[in-house]
Amino acid sequence: MKKILIVVLSLLMVVSCAACSSTSAQSTNSATTKVITDSLGRQVEVPTKINSVGSLGVMRLLTYMGAADLVTGATDMDNVQELTRPYTLVNPNYAALKQIGQGGAGGIVPFEEEIVKLVPDVIFVVSDYTQADELSAKTGIPVVAIDNPGLFDGKMSASMNIIGEVLGKQDRAKAVNEFMDAAKKDLNDRTKDIADASKPSVYNGALNFKGKHGFDGTSAKYGPFVAINANNVVDQTGQSGTFIIDLEQILAWNPDIIFLNPENMDLVNQQYAQNPDYFNSLNAVKNNKVYTQLAYNNNYTNIEIALADAYYAGTVIYPDKFKDINPEKKADEIFKFLLGQELYSKYAAAGQGFGSLTIGK
């Protein structure tokens, strides 16, 4: 009887130890990984502790999140410092990152062999890349898709939160989202009660989209104008986004104020040389009401430039509502918060600061 009791007790101890071992293993496993939901609604298991990151089109957002030190590989677009991609200006060390993909207008093309060599803990990829699952399967590395937002288009908050959750930077995500929410409210509060009849009509041209464009390269629902409730004549087309508009339609609208991208004034001036009478018949040109809007679309939307553009446009269109705003200082405030450095002087030095423009000069 004693022997039987001893055997039973021994078996119970073995089962108990096995259960403890299983519980311990589960506890260890749950502590080393976590499951997040990305911008495509995919459930992705990622390490709890992230020491290295690969970026395919998400470098700007990682810079906003103060995660530059975690990135070990990126696309060819991120290796080159460009004034129109300010996130590259504040991190010259991006030039030394391993190239793990191609970016730009042609879309994301991952270099799978380079990714496998680099072995980052996680890969962030822009959500318009449609093969995240395949990339993860081929490399054995979790791939998290992230929406690249426009200015106040409703995507930024979720994207920041997902990155924050993956990297353990929830506090920074909260701070960025609060900063953007405050700016959106400020811009809207200044302009929401202005009667439509009191608003000057405005036009924006010489925009960049799939390359550079002259006077007729424009945008309906243009982010900086939407943010300040401006009377954008191009919205009358019923379209949304960038396109080429007929020059005669602009003349028919004859906007009170014109904003142009100074980067493309060479193209505008070529058009002027071909038909100076057209431009000289525009009221905004005759009244010296032509101003700058800095290009903000380059390898997706540079939110900091678009936001600075909104404040500057506000000072031009509604001077009484923005009389407390110095657009240069406001731009640096935005650059400093999102990118960590004041950058406006670099734009001014390159002839791309805020101010008036003379077409044909």
Order of alpha helices (4+ residues) and beta strands (2+ residues): alpha-beta-beta-beta-alpha-beta-alpha-beta-beta-alpha-beta-alpha-beta-alpha-alpha-beta-beta-alpha-beta-beta-alpha-beta-alpha-alpha-alpha-beta-alpha-alpha-alpha
